[in-house]
Amino acid sequence: MKPWLLLPPKWAHDLGPWALPLIAALCKKKNYSYREKTWRGLRFRNPLGLAGGADKDGRSLLSWQDLGVGFLEVGTVT
């Protein structure tokens, strides 16, 4: 059962920034080991990234890092 799927979309969107630090704190002790990726002189910890729009205000940058995201695009693309 995935109870978050029963939430209205607006509630889920507003709840995300509050829940993300809690989830990241639970996962912080895990050691994520991925193969590093180098592309055009940029070094990424891993090839898993987060697209623009997921964290529009950049409020959860450290939480995303604790979850093992290798790179993320802050803000939105217009």
All heavy atoms as a GROMACS GRO file, in nm:
protein
  621
    1MET      N    1   0.084  -0.118   0.000
    1MET     CA    2   0.000   0.000   0.000
    1MET      C    3   0.089   0.124   0.000
    1MET      O    4   0.184   0.134   0.076
    1MET     CB    5  -0.088  -0.005   0.125
    1MET     CG    6  -0.177   0.113   0.142
    1MET     SD    7  -0.317   0.100   0.031
    1MET     CE    8  -0.395   0.253   0.060
    2LYS      N    9   0.058   0.215  -0.086
    2LYS     CA   10   0.132   0.341  -0.097
    2LYS      C   11   0.036   0.456  -0.064
    2LYS      O   12  -0.030   0.510  -0.153
    2LYS     CB   13   0.189   0.356  -0.238
    2LYS     CG   14   0.286   0.245  -0.272
    2LYS     CD   15   0.334   0.258  -0.415
    2LYS     CE   16   0.426   0.143  -0.447
    2LYS     NZ   17   0.470   0.145  -0.586
    3PRO      N   18   0.027   0.495   0.064
    3PRO     CA   19  -0.074   0.595   0.103
    3PRO      C   20  -0.055   0.731   0.040
    3PRO      O   21  -0.152   0.806   0.026
    3PRO     CB   22  -0.061   0.601   0.255
    3PRO     CG   23   0.072   0.546   0.286
    3PRO     CD   24   0.106   0.450   0.176
    4TRP      N   25   0.067   0.766   0.000
    4TRP     CA   26   0.089   0.897  -0.061
    4TRP      C   27   0.020   0.908  -0.197
    4TRP      O   28  -0.004   1.018  -0.244
    4TRP     CB   29   0.237   0.929  -0.074
    4TRP     CG   30   0.314   0.828  -0.150
    4TRP    CD1   31   0.332   0.822  -0.284
    4TRP    CD2   32   0.380   0.713  -0.097
    4TRP    NE1   33   0.406   0.713  -0.320
    4TRP    CE2   34   0.438   0.644  -0.207
    4TRP    CE3   35   0.398   0.662   0.030
    4TRP    CZ2   36   0.510   0.526  -0.191
    4TRP    CZ3   37   0.472   0.546   0.044
    4TRP    CH2   38   0.526   0.480  -0.065
    5LEU      N   39  -0.013   0.795  -0.259
    5LEU     CA   40  -0.084   0.800  -0.387
    5LEU      C   41  -0.230   0.841  -0.370
    5LEU      O   42  -0.296   0.876  -0.467
    5LEU     CB   43  -0.075   0.665  -0.457
    5LEU     CG   44   0.065   0.624  -0.503
    5LEU    CD1   45   0.061   0.485  -0.565
    5LEU    CD2   46   0.122   0.723  -0.601
    6LEU      N   47  -0.281   0.835  -0.248
    6LEU     CA   48  -0.419   0.872  -0.222
    6LEU      C   49  -0.435   1.022  -0.195
    6LEU      O   50  -0.547   1.071  -0.189
    6LEU     CB   51  -0.473   0.792  -0.102
    6LEU     CG   52  -0.468   0.640  -0.118
    6LEU    CD1   53  -0.511   0.573   0.011
    6LEU    CD2   54  -0.554   0.596  -0.234
    7LEU      N   55  -0.324   1.093  -0.178
    7LEU     CA   56  -0.330   1.236  -0.153
    7LEU      C   57  -0.366   1.313  -0.280
    7LEU      O   58  -0.326   1.275  -0.389
    7LEU     CB   59  -0.195   1.288  -0.104
    7LEU     CG   60  -0.147   1.243   0.034
    7LEU    CD1   61  -0.005   1.293   0.056
    7LEU    CD2   62  -0.239   1.295   0.141
    8PRO      N   63  -0.439   1.423  -0.265
    8PRO     CA   64  -0.459   1.510  -0.381
    8PRO      C   65  -0.324   1.565  -0.427
    8PRO      O   66  -0.233   1.585  -0.345
    8PRO     CB   67  -0.548   1.622  -0.326
    8PRO     CG   68  -0.613   1.566  -0.205
    8PRO     CD   69  -0.516   1.466  -0.149
    9PRO      N   70  -0.305   1.590  -0.557
    9PRO     CA   71  -0.175   1.634  -0.608
    9PRO      C   72  -0.119   1.758  -0.539
    9PRO      O   73   0.000   1.764  -0.509
    9PRO     CB   74  -0.202   1.660  -0.756
    9PRO     CG   75  -0.320   1.579  -0.789
    9PRO     CD   76  -0.401   1.571  -0.664
   10LYS      N   77  -0.200   1.855  -0.510
   10LYS     CA   78  -0.153   1.979  -0.446
   10LYS      C   79  -0.101   1.950  -0.306
   10LYS      O   80   0.002   2.004  -0.264
   10LYS     CB   81  -0.266   2.083  -0.443
   10LYS     CG   82  -0.230   2.211  -0.374
   10LYS     CD   83  -0.123   2.288  -0.448
   10LYS     CE   84  -0.100   2.422  -0.380
   10LYS     NZ   85   0.033   2.473  -0.402
   11TRP      N   86  -0.169   1.864  -0.232
   11TRP     CA   87  -0.123   1.828  -0.098
   11TRP      C   88   0.009   1.755  -0.104
   11TRP      O   89   0.098   1.780  -0.024
   11TRP     CB   90  -0.225   1.740  -0.028
   11TRP     CG   91  -0.350   1.809   0.015
   11TRP    CD1   92  -0.392   1.935  -0.019
   11TRP    CD2   93  -0.450   1.755   0.099
   11TRP    NE1   94  -0.513   1.961   0.038
   11TRP    CE2   95  -0.552   1.852   0.111
   11TRP    CE3   96  -0.466   1.634   0.163
   11TRP    CZ2   97  -0.665   1.831   0.186
   11TRP    CZ3   98  -0.580   1.613   0.239
   11TRP    CH2   99  -0.678   1.711   0.250
   12ALA      N  100   0.021   1.663  -0.197
   12ALA     CA  101   0.145   1.587  -0.211
   12ALA      C  102   0.261   1.681  -0.247
   12ALA      O  103   0.372   1.666  -0.195
   12ALA     CB  104   0.129   1.480  -0.318
   13HIS      N  105   0.236   1.778  -0.333
   13HIS     CA  106   0.338   1.873  -0.373
   13HIS      C  107   0.381   1.960  -0.254
   13HIS      O  108   0.499   1.990  -0.236
   13HIS     CB  109   0.287   1.961  -0.487
   13HIS     CG  110   0.387   2.058  -0.536
   13HIS    ND1  111   0.495   2.022  -0.614
   13HIS    CD2  112   0.398   2.192  -0.517
   13HIS    CE1  113   0.567   2.128  -0.641
   13HIS    NE2  114   0.511   2.233  -0.583
   14ASP      N  115   0.285   2.001  -0.171
   14ASP     CA  116   0.316   2.084  -0.055
   14ASP      C  117   0.380   2.002   0.058
   14ASP      O  118   0.457   2.056   0.137
   14ASP     CB  119   0.190   2.152  -0.003
   14ASP     CG  120   0.137   2.256  -0.100
   14ASP    OD1  121   0.215   2.302  -0.186
   14ASP    OD2  122   0.017   2.290  -0.091
   15LEU      N  123   0.348   1.875   0.068
   15LEU     CA  124   0.402   1.789   0.173
   15LEU      C  125   0.545   1.744   0.143
   15LEU      O  126   0.622   1.720   0.235
   15LEU     CB  127   0.312   1.666   0.190
   15LEU     CG  128   0.346   1.570   0.301
   15LEU    CD1  129   0.329   1.637   0.436
   15LEU    CD2  130   0.259   1.446   0.291
   16GLY      N  131   0.583   1.739   0.018
   16GLY     CA  132   0.715   1.691  -0.023
   16GLY      C  133   0.831   1.759   0.046
   16GLY      O  134   0.918   1.693   0.103
   17PRO      N  135   0.839   1.894   0.045
   17PRO     CA  136   0.952   1.961   0.111
   17PRO      C  137   0.960   1.936   0.261
   17PRO      O  138   1.065   1.945   0.320
   17PRO     CB  139   0.927   2.109   0.082
   17PRO     CG  140   0.845   2.110  -0.041
   17PRO     CD  141   0.758   1.989  -0.033
   18TRP      N  142   0.847   1.904   0.324
   18TRP     CA  143   0.848   1.873   0.467
   18TRP      C  144   0.893   1.730   0.493
   18TRP      O  145   0.961   1.702   0.592
   18TRP     CB  146   0.709   1.895   0.527
   18TRP     CG  147   0.669   2.038   0.526
   18TRP    CD1  148   0.594   2.102   0.430
   18TRP    CD2  149   0.702   2.138   0.622
   18TRP    NE1  150   0.579   2.234   0.462
   18TRP    CE2  151   0.644   2.258   0.579
   18TRP    CE3  152   0.774   2.136   0.740
   18TRP    CZ2  153   0.657   2.376   0.651
   18TRP    CZ3  154   0.787   2.253   0.811
   18TRP    CH2  155   0.729   2.372   0.767
   19ALA      N  156   0.853   1.638   0.406
   19ALA     CA  157   0.883   1.496   0.427
   19ALA      C  158   1.023   1.460   0.379
   19ALA      O  159   1.083   1.366   0.433
   19ALA     CB  160   0.779   1.411   0.355
   20LEU      N  161   1.075   1.529   0.281
   20LEU     CA  162   1.204   1.493   0.223
   20LEU      C  163   1.319   1.494   0.325
   20LEU      O  164   1.398   1.400   0.328
   20LEU     CB  165   1.236   1.584   0.104
   20LEU     CG  166   1.359   1.546   0.024
   20LEU    CD1  167   1.341   1.409  -0.038
   20LEU    CD2  168   1.386   1.648  -0.083
   21PRO      N  169   1.332   1.595   0.412
   21PRO     CA  170   1.440   1.589   0.512
   21PRO      C  171   1.428   1.471   0.607
   21PRO      O  172   1.528   1.414   0.650
   21PRO     CB  173   1.429   1.722   0.586
   21PRO     CG  174   1.358   1.812   0.493
   21PRO     CD  175   1.266   1.726   0.413
   22LEU      N  176   1.305   1.433   0.640
   22LEU     CA  177   1.286   1.317   0.728
   22LEU      C  178   1.329   1.188   0.660
   22LEU      O  179   1.398   1.105   0.720
   22LEU     CB  180   1.138   1.307   0.769
   22LEU     CG  181   1.084   1.424   0.850
   22LEU    CD1  182   0.934   1.409   0.870
   22LEU    CD2  183   1.155   1.434   0.983
   23ILE      N  184   1.293   1.173   0.534
   23ILE     CA  185   1.332   1.053   0.459
   23ILE      C  186   1.483   1.051   0.440
   23ILE      O  187   1.546   0.947   0.453
   23ILE     CB  188   1.258   1.050   0.324
   23ILE    CG1  189   1.107   1.035   0.346
   23ILE    CG2  190   1.311   0.939   0.235
   23ILE    CD1  191   1.023   1.058   0.224
   24ALA      N  192   1.540   1.167   0.410
   24ALA     CA  193   1.686   1.174   0.391
   24ALA      C  194   1.760   1.141   0.520
   24ALA      O  195   1.866   1.077   0.516
   24ALA     CB  196   1.725   1.313   0.341
   25ALA      N  197   1.706   1.183   0.634
   25ALA     CA  198   1.771   1.152   0.762
   25ALA      C  199   1.771   1.002   0.788
   25ALA      O  200   1.866   0.948   0.843
   25ALA     CB  201   1.701   1.226   0.874
   26LEU      N  202   1.666   0.935   0.747
   26LEU     CA  203   1.660   0.790   0.764
   26LEU      C  204   1.757   0.717   0.672
   26LEU      O  205   1.810   0.612   0.707
   26LEU     CB  206   1.517   0.739   0.738
   26LEU     CG  207   1.411   0.785   0.838
   26LEU    CD1  208   1.273   0.742   0.790
   26LEU    CD2  209   1.441   0.732   0.976
   27CYS      N  210   1.781   0.772   0.554
   27CYS     CA  211   1.866   0.708   0.454
   27CYS      C  212   2.010   0.757   0.459
   27CYS      O  213   2.094   0.706   0.386
   27CYS     CB  214   1.811   0.732   0.315
   27CYS     SG  215   1.650   0.659   0.288
   28LYS      N  216   2.040   0.854   0.542
   28LYS     CA  217   2.172   0.917   0.542
   28LYS      C  218   2.283   0.820   0.579
   28LYS      O  219   2.394   0.831   0.531
   28LYS     CB  220   2.173   1.035   0.639
   28LYS     CG  221   2.294   1.122   0.626
   28LYS     CD  222   2.279   1.246   0.709
   28LYS     CE  223   2.393   1.342   0.680
   28LYS     NZ  224   2.376   1.468   0.746
   29LYS      N  225   2.254   0.722   0.661
   29LYS     CA  226   2.357   0.629   0.706
   29LYS      C  227   2.395   0.527   0.600
   29LYS      O  228   2.495   0.460   0.614
   29LYS     CB  229   2.309   0.558   0.832
   29LYS     CG  230   2.292   0.654   0.947
   29LYS     CD  231   2.242   0.584   1.070
   29LYS     CE  232   2.223   0.686   1.182
   29LYS     NZ  233   2.170   0.627   1.301
   30LYS      N  234   2.317   0.517   0.495
   30LYS     CA  235   2.349   0.422   0.389
   30LYS      C  236   2.466   0.474   0.307
   30LYS      O  237   2.481   0.594   0.286
   30LYS     CB  238   2.229   0.400   0.297
   30LYS     CG  239   2.115   0.330   0.366
   30LYS     CD  240   2.002   0.306   0.272
   30LYS     CE  241   1.887   0.239   0.342
   30LYS     NZ  242   1.772   0.222   0.256
   31ASN      N  243   2.548   0.385   0.260
   31ASN     CA  244   2.662   0.422   0.177
   31ASN      C  245   2.628   0.390   0.033
   31ASN      O  246   2.625   0.275  -0.007
   31ASN     CB  247   2.788   0.346   0.222
   31ASN     CG  248   2.910   0.391   0.145
   31ASN    OD1  249   2.906   0.491   0.074
   31ASN    ND2  250   3.017   0.317   0.157
   32TYR      N  251   2.600   0.493  -0.043
   32TYR     CA  252   2.566   0.474  -0.183
   32TYR      C  253   2.694   0.467  -0.265
   32TYR      O  254   2.774   0.560  -0.262
   32TYR     CB  255   2.479   0.589  -0.234
   32TYR     CG  256   2.346   0.597  -0.165
   32TYR    CD1  257   2.322   0.690  -0.065
   32TYR    CD2  258   2.244   0.509  -0.198
   32TYR    CE1  259   2.200   0.696  -0.002
   32TYR    CE2  260   2.121   0.515  -0.136
   32TYR     CZ  261   2.101   0.609  -0.038
   32TYR     OH  262   1.979   0.614   0.024
   33SER      N  263   2.714   0.359  -0.333
   33SER     CA  264   2.834   0.347  -0.417
   33SER      C  265   2.789   0.327  -0.560
   33SER      O  266   2.726   0.228  -0.594
   33SER     CB  267   2.921   0.231  -0.369
   33SER     OG  268   2.849   0.111  -0.375
   34TYR      N  269   2.818   0.424  -0.641
   34TYR     CA  270   2.785   0.421  -0.783
   34TYR      C  271   2.913   0.446  -0.862
   34TYR      O  272   3.011   0.497  -0.809
   34TYR     CB  273   2.684   0.531  -0.818
   34TYR     CG  274   2.552   0.519  -0.747
   34TYR    CD1  275   2.523   0.601  -0.639
   34TYR    CD2  276   2.457   0.427  -0.788
   34TYR    CE1  277   2.401   0.593  -0.574
   34TYR    CE2  278   2.336   0.418  -0.723
   34TYR     CZ  279   2.308   0.501  -0.616
   34TYR     OH  280   2.189   0.493  -0.553
   35ARG      N  281   2.909   0.415  -0.986
   35ARG     CA  282   3.022   0.443  -1.072
   35ARG      C  283   3.021   0.591  -1.109
   35ARG      O  284   2.921   0.644  -1.155
   35ARG     CB  285   3.012   0.358  -1.198
   35ARG     CG  286   3.137   0.365  -1.281
   35ARG     CD  287   3.135   0.280  -1.404
   35ARG     NE  288   3.032   0.179  -1.402
   35ARG     CZ  289   2.992   0.115  -1.509
   35ARG    NH1  290   3.045   0.141  -1.625
   35ARG    NH2  291   2.898   0.024  -1.502
   36GLU      N  292   3.133   0.657  -1.088
   36GLU     CA  293   3.142   0.799  -1.123
   36GLU      C  294   3.134   0.817  -1.273
   36GLU      O  295   3.172   0.730  -1.350
   36GLU     CB  296   3.272   0.858  -1.070
   36GLU     CG  297   3.276   0.875  -0.922
   36GLU     CD  298   3.399   0.949  -0.875
   36GLU    OE1  299   3.478   0.994  -0.960
   36GLU    OE2  300   3.414   0.963  -0.754
   37LYS      N  301   3.086   0.933  -1.313
   37LYS     CA  302   3.069   0.964  -1.454
   37LYS      C  303   3.136   1.097  -1.483
   37LYS      O  304   3.117   1.194  -1.411
   37LYS     CB  305   2.920   0.971  -1.486
   37LYS     CG  306   2.884   1.012  -1.623
   37LYS     CD  307   2.888   0.896  -1.716
   37LYS     CE  308   2.834   0.939  -1.851
   37LYS     NZ  309   2.870   0.850  -1.953
   38THR      N  310   3.216   1.102  -1.588
   38THR     CA  311   3.276   1.228  -1.632
   38THR      C  312   3.222   1.259  -1.771
   38THR      O  313   3.224   1.174  -1.860
   38THR     CB  314   3.430   1.217  -1.637
   38THR    OG1  315   3.476   1.181  -1.507
   38THR    CG2  316   3.491   1.349  -1.676
   39TRP      N  317   3.172   1.380  -1.785
   39TRP     CA  318   3.115   1.422  -1.913
   39TRP      C  319   3.159   1.565  -1.940
   39TRP      O  320   3.130   1.655  -1.862
   39TRP     CB  321   2.963   1.412  -1.909
   39TRP     CG  322   2.896   1.451  -2.035
   39TRP    CD1  323   2.888   1.379  -2.150
   39TRP    CD2  324   2.825   1.573  -2.059
   39TRP    NE1  325   2.816   1.449  -2.243
   39TRP    CE2  326   2.776   1.568  -2.190
   39TRP    CE3  327   2.798   1.684  -1.983
   39TRP    CZ2  328   2.703   1.670  -2.246
   39TRP    CZ3  329   2.725   1.787  -2.039
   39TRP    CH2  330   2.678   1.778  -2.170
   40ARG      N  331   3.231   1.583  -2.049
   40ARG     CA  332   3.280   1.716  -2.091
   40ARG      C  333   3.351   1.791  -1.978
   40ARG      O  334   3.329   1.910  -1.956
   40ARG     CB  335   3.167   1.799  -2.146
   40ARG     CG  336   3.109   1.743  -2.273
   40ARG     CD  337   3.015   1.838  -2.338
   40ARG     NE  338   2.961   1.777  -2.457
   40ARG     CZ  339   2.901   1.845  -2.552
   40ARG    NH1  340   2.886   1.973  -2.542
   40ARG    NH2  341   2.855   1.782  -2.658
   41GLY      N  342   3.432   1.719  -1.903
   41GLY     CA  343   3.510   1.780  -1.797
   41GLY      C  344   3.438   1.794  -1.664
   41GLY      O  345   3.496   1.839  -1.567
   42LEU      N  346   3.310   1.758  -1.660
   42LEU     CA  347   3.234   1.764  -1.535
   42LEU      C  348   3.234   1.626  -1.471
   42LEU      O  349   3.209   1.526  -1.538
   42LEU     CB  350   3.090   1.807  -1.561
   42LEU     CG  351   3.070   1.946  -1.618
   42LEU    CD1  352   2.925   1.967  -1.656
   42LEU    CD2  353   3.114   2.051  -1.517
   43ARG      N  354   3.263   1.619  -1.343
   43ARG     CA  355   3.266   1.492  -1.272
   43ARG      C  356   3.140   1.479  -1.185
   43ARG      O  357   3.111   1.567  -1.104
   43ARG     CB  358   3.390   1.481  -1.184
   43ARG     CG  359   3.404   1.347  -1.116
   43ARG     CD  360   3.530   1.333  -1.036
   43ARG     NE  361   3.538   1.388  -0.904
   43ARG     CZ  362   3.458   1.362  -0.802
   43ARG    NH1  363   3.355   1.286  -0.817
   43ARG    NH2  364   3.479   1.414  -0.684
   44PHE      N  365   3.067   1.371  -1.205
   44PHE     CA  366   2.946   1.344  -1.129
   44PHE      C  367   2.970   1.223  -1.039
   44PHE      O  368   3.030   1.126  -1.081
   44PHE     CB  369   2.828   1.315  -1.222
   44PHE     CG  370   2.797   1.429  -1.314
   44PHE    CD1  371   2.836   1.424  -1.447
   44PHE    CD2  372   2.728   1.540  -1.269
   44PHE    CE1  373   2.808   1.529  -1.532
   44PHE    CE2  374   2.700   1.645  -1.354
   44PHE     CZ  375   2.739   1.639  -1.486
   45ARG      N  376   2.921   1.230  -0.916
   45ARG     CA  377   2.934   1.118  -0.822
   45ARG      C  378   2.869   0.992  -0.876
   45ARG      O  379   2.914   0.882  -0.852
   45ARG     CB  380   2.869   1.151  -0.689
   45ARG     CG  381   2.950   1.234  -0.599
   45ARG     CD  382   2.888   1.254  -0.465
   45ARG     NE  383   2.761   1.183  -0.447
   45ARG     CZ  384   2.685   1.195  -0.341
   45ARG    NH1  385   2.720   1.273  -0.244
   45ARG    NH2  386   2.572   1.130  -0.331
   46ASN      N  387   2.757   1.009  -0.944
   46ASN     CA  388   2.688   0.897  -1.005
   46ASN      C  389   2.600   0.950  -1.117
   46ASN      O  390   2.576   1.070  -1.126
   46ASN     CB  391   2.605   0.820  -0.901
   46ASN     CG  392   2.498   0.904  -0.837
   46ASN    OD1  393   2.415   0.962  -0.904
   46ASN    ND2  394   2.500   0.912  -0.705
   47PRO      N  395   2.552   0.863  -1.204
   47PRO     CA  396   2.473   0.910  -1.318
   47PRO      C  397   2.327   0.939  -1.286
   47PRO      O  398   2.252   0.978  -1.374
   47PRO     CB  399   2.485   0.795  -1.419
   47PRO     CG  400   2.510   0.675  -1.336
   47PRO     CD  401   2.587   0.723  -1.217
   48LEU      N  402   2.285   0.924  -1.162
   48LEU     CA  403   2.146   0.950  -1.124
   48LEU      C  404   2.128   1.098  -1.095
   48LEU      O  405   2.195   1.154  -1.007
   48LEU     CB  406   2.109   0.868  -0.999
   48LEU     CG  407   1.971   0.893  -0.942
   48LEU    CD1  408   1.866   0.841  -1.038
   48LEU    CD2  409   1.958   0.827  -0.808
   49GLY      N  410   2.038   1.163  -1.168
   49GLY     CA  411   2.017   1.305  -1.150
   49GLY      C  412   1.871   1.338  -1.128
   49GLY      O  413   1.783   1.254  -1.144
   50LEU      N  414   1.845   1.462  -1.092
   50LEU     CA  415   1.710   1.510  -1.067
   50LEU      C  416   1.681   1.625  -1.163
   50LEU      O  417   1.758   1.721  -1.169
   50LEU     CB  418   1.697   1.556  -0.922
   50LEU     CG  419   1.559   1.594  -0.875
   50LEU    CD1  420   1.469   1.471  -0.871
   50LEU    CD2  421   1.567   1.655  -0.737
   51ALA      N  422   1.572   1.615  -1.235
   51ALA     CA  423   1.538   1.715  -1.336
   51ALA      C  424   1.484   1.843  -1.274
   51ALA      O  425   1.443   1.844  -1.158
   51ALA     CB  426   1.435   1.658  -1.432
   52GLY      N  427   1.485   1.948  -1.352
   52GLY     CA  428   1.432   2.076  -1.307
   52GLY      C  429   1.284   2.068  -1.277
   52GLY      O  430   1.210   1.995  -1.340
   53GLY      N  431   1.241   2.144  -1.177
   53GLY     CA  432   1.101   2.147  -1.139
   53GLY      C  433   1.069   2.065  -1.016
   53GLY      O  434   0.968   2.088  -0.952
   54ALA      N  435   1.152   1.970  -0.981
   54ALA     CA  436   1.125   1.888  -0.863
   54ALA      C  437   1.148   1.968  -0.735
   54ALA      O  438   1.076   1.951  -0.638
   54ALA     CB  439   1.211   1.763  -0.864
   55ASP      N  440   1.247   2.054  -0.735
   55ASP     CA  441   1.277   2.139  -0.620
   55ASP      C  442   1.294   2.281  -0.673
   55ASP      O  443   1.404   2.331  -0.689
   55ASP     CB  444   1.404   2.090  -0.549
   55ASP     CG  445   1.427   2.158  -0.416
   55ASP    OD1  446   1.344   2.242  -0.376
   55ASP    OD2  447   1.529   2.127  -0.352
   56LYS      N  448   1.182   2.347  -0.699
   56LYS     CA  449   1.184   2.476  -0.767
   56LYS      C  450   1.257   2.585  -0.690
   56LYS      O  451   1.322   2.670  -0.748
   56LYS     CB  452   1.042   2.521  -0.796
   56LYS     CG  453   0.970   2.433  -0.895
   56LYS     CD  454   0.830   2.482  -0.919
   56LYS     CE  455   0.760   2.388  -1.014
   56LYS     NZ  456   0.624   2.431  -1.042
   57ASP      N  457   1.245   2.584  -0.557
   57ASP     CA  458   1.305   2.689  -0.476
   57ASP      C  459   1.441   2.651  -0.420
   57ASP      O  460   1.506   2.732  -0.354
   57ASP     CB  461   1.212   2.726  -0.360
   57ASP     CG  462   1.079   2.779  -0.409
   57ASP    OD1  463   1.077   2.845  -0.515
   57ASP    OD2  464   0.977   2.753  -0.343
   58GLY      N  465   1.486   2.528  -0.441
   58GLY     CA  466   1.615   2.484  -0.390
   58GLY      C  467   1.618   2.472  -0.239
   58GLY      O  468   1.721   2.490  -0.177
   59ARG      N  469   1.505   2.438  -0.177
   59ARG     CA  470   1.497   2.429  -0.031
   59ARG      C  471   1.552   2.298   0.024
   59ARG      O  472   1.581   2.289   0.142
   59ARG     CB  473   1.353   2.445   0.014
   59ARG     CG  474   1.300   2.587  -0.006
   59ARG     CD  475   1.164   2.601   0.051
   59ARG     NE  476   1.068   2.539  -0.041
   59ARG     CZ  477   0.941   2.521  -0.013
   59ARG    NH1  478   0.893   2.556   0.104
   59ARG    NH2  479   0.861   2.467  -0.102
   60SER      N  480   1.564   2.196  -0.060
   60SER     CA  481   1.600   2.063  -0.010
   60SER      C  482   1.729   2.010  -0.072
   60SER      O  483   1.743   1.890  -0.092
   60SER     CB  484   1.485   1.967  -0.038
   60SER     OG  485   1.366   2.014   0.016
   61LEU      N  486   1.822   2.097  -0.102
   61LEU     CA  487   1.943   2.054  -0.171
   61LEU      C  488   2.022   1.950  -0.093
   61LEU      O  489   2.066   1.849  -0.148
   61LEU     CB  490   2.032   2.176  -0.201
   61LEU     CG  491   1.972   2.282  -0.292
   61LEU    CD1  492   2.068   2.397  -0.309
   61LEU    CD2  493   1.934   2.222  -0.425
   62LEU      N  494   2.042   1.972   0.036
   62LEU     CA  495   2.119   1.877   0.115
   62LEU      C  496   2.045   1.745   0.132
   62LEU      O  497   2.107   1.638   0.138
   62LEU     CB  498   2.152   1.937   0.252
   62LEU     CG  499   2.246   2.057   0.247
   62LEU    CD1  500   2.265   2.114   0.387
   62LEU    CD2  501   2.378   2.021   0.184
   63SER      N  502   1.913   1.750   0.137
   63SER     CA  503   1.835   1.626   0.149
   63SER      C  504   1.849   1.541   0.024
   63SER      O  505   1.862   1.419   0.032
   63SER     CB  506   1.688   1.658   0.173
   63SER     OG  507   1.672   1.728   0.294
   64TRP      N  508   1.845   1.604  -0.092
   64TRP     CA  509   1.864   1.528  -0.217
   64TRP      C  510   2.002   1.466  -0.220
   64TRP      O  511   2.019   1.351  -0.261
   64TRP     CB  512   1.845   1.618  -0.339
   64TRP     CG  513   1.704   1.661  -0.362
   64TRP    CD1  514   1.656   1.788  -0.357
   64TRP    CD2  515   1.593   1.578  -0.394
   64TRP    NE1  516   1.522   1.788  -0.382
   64TRP    CE2  517   1.481   1.662  -0.406
   64TRP    CE3  518   1.577   1.442  -0.413
   64TRP    CZ2  519   1.353   1.611  -0.436
   64TRP    CZ3  520   1.451   1.392  -0.442
   64TRP    CH2  521   1.341   1.477  -0.454
   65GLN      N  522   2.102   1.539  -0.174
   65GLN     CA  523   2.238   1.487  -0.171
   65GLN      C  524   2.248   1.367  -0.077
   65GLN      O  525   2.313   1.268  -0.108
   65GLN     CB  526   2.336   1.596  -0.128
   65GLN     CG  527   2.480   1.552  -0.129
   65GLN     CD  528   2.573   1.664  -0.086
   65GLN    OE1  529   2.530   1.770  -0.043
   65GLN    NE2  530   2.700   1.638  -0.098
   66ASP      N  531   2.182   1.374   0.038
   66ASP     CA  532   2.182   1.263   0.132
   66ASP      C  533   2.115   1.138   0.075
   66ASP      O  534   2.147   1.027   0.114
   66ASP     CB  535   2.113   1.302   0.262
   66ASP     CG  536   2.192   1.405   0.341
   66ASP    OD1  537   2.313   1.420   0.314
   66ASP    OD2  538   2.133   1.471   0.428
   67LEU      N  539   2.021   1.158  -0.017
   67LEU     CA  540   1.954   1.045  -0.080
   67LEU      C  541   2.036   0.983  -0.192
   67LEU      O  542   1.996   0.883  -0.250
   67LEU     CB  543   1.817   1.087  -0.132
   67LEU     CG  544   1.712   1.112  -0.024
   67LEU    CD1  545   1.587   1.172  -0.084
   67LEU    CD2  546   1.681   0.984   0.050
   68GLY      N  547   2.150   1.044  -0.227
   68GLY     CA  548   2.239   0.984  -0.326
   68GLY      C  549   2.226   1.038  -0.466
   68GLY      O  550   2.276   0.977  -0.560
   69VAL      N  551   2.163   1.153  -0.483
   69VAL     CA  552   2.150   1.212  -0.617
   69VAL      C  553   2.286   1.268  -0.659
   69VAL      O  554   2.352   1.338  -0.584
   69VAL     CB  555   2.043   1.324  -0.617
   69VAL    CG1  556   2.038   1.395  -0.750
   69VAL    CG2  557   1.908   1.265  -0.585
   70GLY      N  558   2.330   1.232  -0.779
   70GLY     CA  559   2.461   1.275  -0.828
   70GLY      C  560   2.464   1.418  -0.876
   70GLY      O  561   2.563   1.487  -0.864
   71PHE      N  562   2.353   1.464  -0.933
   71PHE     CA  563   2.342   1.603  -0.978
   71PHE      C  564   2.196   1.642  -0.981
   71PHE      O  565   2.108   1.556  -0.989
   71PHE     CB  566   2.407   1.624  -1.116
   71PHE     CG  567   2.344   1.545  -1.226
   71PHE    CD1  568   2.245   1.603  -1.305
   71PHE    CD2  569   2.381   1.415  -1.251
   71PHE    CE1  570   2.186   1.531  -1.408
   71PHE    CE2  571   2.323   1.342  -1.354
   71PHE     CZ  572   2.225   1.401  -1.432
   72LEU      N  573   2.168   1.772  -0.973
   72LEU     CA  574   2.030   1.817  -0.983
   72LEU      C  575   2.024   1.953  -1.046
   72LEU      O  576   2.119   2.030  -1.042
   72LEU     CB  577   1.961   1.817  -0.847
   72LEU     CG  578   2.018   1.901  -0.737
   72LEU    CD1  579   1.932   2.023  -0.714
   72LEU    CD2  580   2.022   1.818  -0.611
   73GLU      N  581   1.912   1.978  -1.106
   73GLU     CA  582   1.887   2.106  -1.170
   73GLU      C  583   1.791   2.184  -1.080
   73GLU      O  584   1.679   2.140  -1.057
   73GLU     CB  585   1.825   2.084  -1.308
   73GLU     CG  586   1.803   2.210  -1.385
   73GLU     CD  587   1.747   2.181  -1.522
   73GLU    OE1  588   1.767   2.072  -1.575
   73GLU    OE2  589   1.682   2.271  -1.577
   74VAL      N  590   1.837   2.294  -1.026
   74VAL     CA  591   1.757   2.372  -0.933
   74VAL      C  592   1.672   2.470  -1.011
   74VAL      O  593   1.720   2.535  -1.104
   74VAL     CB  594   1.847   2.447  -0.833
   74VAL    CG1  595   1.764   2.531  -0.738
   74VAL    CG2  596   1.932   2.349  -0.757
   75GLY      N  597   1.546   2.483  -0.971
   75GLY     CA  598   1.455   2.575  -1.036
   75GLY      C  599   1.377   2.507  -1.147
   75GLY      O  600   1.364   2.386  -1.152
   76THR      N  601   1.324   2.588  -1.235
   76THR     CA  602   1.244   2.536  -1.346
   76THR      C  603   1.304   2.582  -1.477
   76THR      O  604   1.382   2.676  -1.483
   76THR     CB  605   1.100   2.586  -1.337
   76THR    OG1  606   1.101   2.730  -1.339
   76THR    CG2  607   1.032   2.541  -1.209
   77VAL      N  608   1.265   2.517  -1.581
   77VAL     CA  609   1.307   2.555  -1.714
   77VAL      C  610   1.189   2.622  -1.781
   77VAL      O  611   1.081   2.566  -1.791
   77VAL     CB  612   1.351   2.432  -1.796
   77VAL    CG1  613   1.390   2.472  -1.936
   77VAL    CG2  614   1.465   2.360  -1.727
   78THR      N  615   1.209   2.748  -1.824
   78THR     CA  616   1.099   2.819  -1.889
   78THR      C  617   1.136   2.856  -2.029
   78THR      O  618   1.252   2.867  -2.064
   78THR     CB  619   1.062   2.947  -1.810
   78THR    OG1  620   1.178   3.029  -1.798
   78THR    CG2  621   1.007   2.912  -1.674
   0.00000   0.00000   0.00000
